[in-house]
Amino acid sequence: MQGIGGNDIVYEGKQYSNLFQGIVKYPFDRVNALRFSAGVRMDKIVVRGTQLDPITLKTENLKEQTFAVGRVEFIHDNTIQKATNIMHGMRYKIYTDFNSQLNKRSDTIFKAGKFNFNFGTDIRYYFPIYRNFIWAGRAAADFSWGNQKVVYYL
């Protein structure tokens, strides 16, 4: 926001996100399944109003974005729960995501430069050592492509 004399004024804001999503699961057997999910995500950033600066009370939302989201997963889970948080066996999933920003003012769904694809896997193995003592190992890999990349944190 431009202030007096062309200086930029920084105001505190908060991001609000709403996700409306539907999920369909198709089990092949007791261990393997396929899962589809699709939905709409709406994000907006709202400037926090303060009595010390009445301009913040009149400021409109800074950014409103709507995204179409989709996900396909293959899931394998043959773990057996021996006790609370004590499992034996292996589970993994292979998945792909699709996110695209929806364009409100046009007849097209895709807005140039505002989409990404994501592909990954998550593998977990629970090895019994002695009674309720287990070794849990996990490996995960993921990569994204498109014009908007995913930021990964560890």
HUHUTA-V516368 format. One record per residue. N is the residue number from 1. PHI is phi in whole degrees, 0 to 359 (999 if undefined). OMEGA is omega in degrees with one decimal (NA if undefined). NEAR is the number of other C-alpha atoms within 10 Angstrom. Layout:
n->N phi->PHI omega->OMEGA near->NEAR
n->N phi->PHI omega->OMEGA near->NEAR
This chain:
n->1 phi->999 omega->-179.1 near->10
n->2 phi->275 omega->177.0 near->9
n->3 phi->259 omega->179.4 near->9
n->4 phi->291 omega->179.6 near->7
n->5 phi->78 omega->176.7 near->6
n->6 phi->83 omega->179.0 near->8
n->7 phi->284 omega->177.1 near->9
n->8 phi->280 omega->176.8 near->10
n->9 phi->250 omega->-178.7 near->9
n->10 phi->257 omega->177.5 near->10
n->11 phi->247 omega->177.7 near->13
n->12 phi->284 omega->-179.7 near->11
n->13 phi->222 omega->178.7 near->14
n->14 phi->224 omega->179.6 near->10
n->15 phi->264 omega->175.8 near->13
n->16 phi->243 omega->178.8 near->11
n->17 phi->233 omega->173.9 near->12
n->18 phi->236 omega->179.4 near->11
n->19 phi->236 omega->175.2 near->14
n->20 phi->248 omega->-168.8 near->11
n->21 phi->220 omega->174.0 near->13
n->22 phi->240 omega->-176.5 near->11
n->23 phi->232 omega->174.6 near->12
n->24 phi->237 omega->-180.0 near->10
n->25 phi->244 omega->176.3 near->13
n->26 phi->233 omega->178.8 near->11
n->27 phi->278 omega->174.9 near->12
n->28 phi->279 omega->176.1 near->9
n->29 phi->204 omega->-177.5 near->8
n->30 phi->292 omega->-172.2 near->9
n->31 phi->254 omega->-173.0 near->12
n->32 phi->251 omega->179.7 near->16
n->33 phi->207 omega->174.7 near->16
n->34 phi->240 omega->-177.8 near->17
n->35 phi->231 omega->176.4 near->15
n->36 phi->243 omega->173.8 near->15
n->37 phi->219 omega->178.5 near->15
n->38 phi->214 omega->-179.0 near->17
n->39 phi->187 omega->179.4 near->15
n->40 phi->231 omega->177.1 near->18
n->41 phi->244 omega->178.9 near->18
n->42 phi->240 omega->179.0 near->16
n->43 phi->243 omega->171.5 near->15
n->44 phi->211 omega->177.6 near->16
n->45 phi->247 omega->-176.9 near->17
n->46 phi->246 omega->176.5 near->19
n->47 phi->285 omega->178.5 near->19
n->48 phi->283 omega->-179.7 near->13
n->49 phi->276 omega->176.2 near->16
n->50 phi->228 omega->178.2 near->12
n->51 phi->285 omega->-179.5 near->8
n->52 phi->289 omega->-179.7 near->8
n->53 phi->231 omega->-175.7 near->10
n->54 phi->295 omega->177.5 near->10
n->55 phi->296 omega->-179.3 near->10
n->56 phi->294 omega->179.2 near->16
n->57 phi->288 omega->-177.9 near->13
n->58 phi->261 omega->-176.0 near->10
n->59 phi->287 omega->177.3 near->13
n->60 phi->281 omega->177.2 near->10
n->61 phi->300 omega->-175.9 near->14
n->62 phi->287 omega->-172.3 near->12
n->63 phi->213 omega->174.2 near->11
n->64 phi->233 omega->-179.1 near->13
n->65 phi->228 omega->176.1 near->14
n->66 phi->235 omega->-177.8 near->18
n->67 phi->237 omega->167.3 near->21
n->68 phi->266 omega->-178.4 near->20
n->69 phi->235 omega->177.9 near->20
n->70 phi->215 omega->-178.8 near->19
n->71 phi->209 omega->173.9 near->18
n->72 phi->233 omega->-177.8 near->19
n->73 phi->227 omega->166.8 near->19
n->74 phi->253 omega->-173.6 near->18
n->75 phi->238 omega->173.7 near->19
n->76 phi->238 omega->-177.2 near->18
n->77 phi->215 omega->176.3 near->16
n->78 phi->246 omega->179.2 near->16
n->79 phi->284 omega->175.6 near->16
n->80 phi->240 omega->-179.6 near->12
n->81 phi->272 omega->-178.9 near->11
n->82 phi->278 omega->177.5 near->11
n->83 phi->206 omega->179.1 near->9
n->84 phi->298 omega->-179.3 near->7
n->85 phi->62 omega->175.2 near->7
n->86 phi->242 omega->-177.8 near->18
n->87 phi->237 omega->172.7 near->21
n->88 phi->233 omega->176.3 near->20
n->89 phi->121 omega->-175.6 near->15
n->90 phi->228 omega->173.1 near->18
n->91 phi->219 omega->174.9 near->18
n->92 phi->207 omega->172.7 near->19
n->93 phi->216 omega->175.2 near->18
n->94 phi->240 omega->-172.6 near->18
n->95 phi->219 omega->172.0 near->19
n->96 phi->220 omega->-179.7 near->17
n->97 phi->242 omega->174.4 near->17
n->98 phi->221 omega->177.1 near->18
n->99 phi->230 omega->179.2 near->21
n->100 phi->219 omega->177.3 near->23
n->101 phi->283 omega->179.5 near->21
n->102 phi->277 omega->179.8 near->20
n->103 phi->260 omega->-176.7 near->16
n->104 phi->282 omega->-171.6 near->11
n->105 phi->260 omega->-176.7 near->7
n->106 phi->221 omega->178.1 near->9
n->107 phi->279 omega->-178.3 near->7
n->108 phi->270 omega->179.4 near->9
n->109 phi->277 omega->-174.1 near->14
n->110 phi->269 omega->174.3 near->15
n->111 phi->257 omega->-173.4 near->13
n->112 phi->303 omega->175.4 near->10
n->113 phi->82 omega->-175.9 near->11
n->114 phi->234 omega->177.2 near->16
n->115 phi->212 omega->171.8 near->20
n->116 phi->207 omega->174.3 near->18
n->117 phi->242 omega->-178.2 near->19
n->118 phi->220 omega->179.4 near->17
n->119 phi->226 omega->-178.7 near->17
n->120 phi->196 omega->178.2 near->15
n->121 phi->213 omega->177.6 near->17
n->122 phi->221 omega->-175.6 near->15
n->123 phi->239 omega->179.2 near->16
n->124 phi->227 omega->178.1 near->17
n->125 phi->229 omega->-179.3 near->19
n->126 phi->247 omega->-174.9 near->18
n->127 phi->256 omega->179.3 near->16
n->128 phi->286 omega->178.3 near->15
n->129 phi->254 omega->178.3 near->10
n->130 phi->202 omega->-178.9 near->8
n->131 phi->46 omega->-179.6 near->8
n->132 phi->265 omega->178.7 near->13
n->133 phi->251 omega->-176.2 near->11
n->134 phi->232 omega->170.5 near->15
n->135 phi->248 omega->-179.5 near->13
n->136 phi->252 omega->177.7 near->15
n->137 phi->245 omega->-178.8 near->11
n->138 phi->220 omega->174.0 near->12
n->139 phi->226 omega->179.8 near->10
n->140 phi->219 omega->177.0 near->12
n->141 phi->218 omega->-176.2 near->10
n->142 phi->199 omega->172.1 near->14
n->143 phi->213 omega->-177.8 near->14
n->144 phi->230 omega->174.1 near->17
n->145 phi->216 omega->-174.1 near->12
n->146 phi->122 omega->-176.5 near->15
n->147 phi->275 omega->174.7 near->12
n->148 phi->236 omega->-177.0 near->14
n->149 phi->274 omega->176.6 near->14
n->150 phi->266 omega->176.0 near->14
n->151 phi->268 omega->-177.9 near->7
n->152 phi->257 omega->176.7 near->7
n->153 phi->241 omega->177.3 near->4
n->154 phi->243 omega->NA near->2
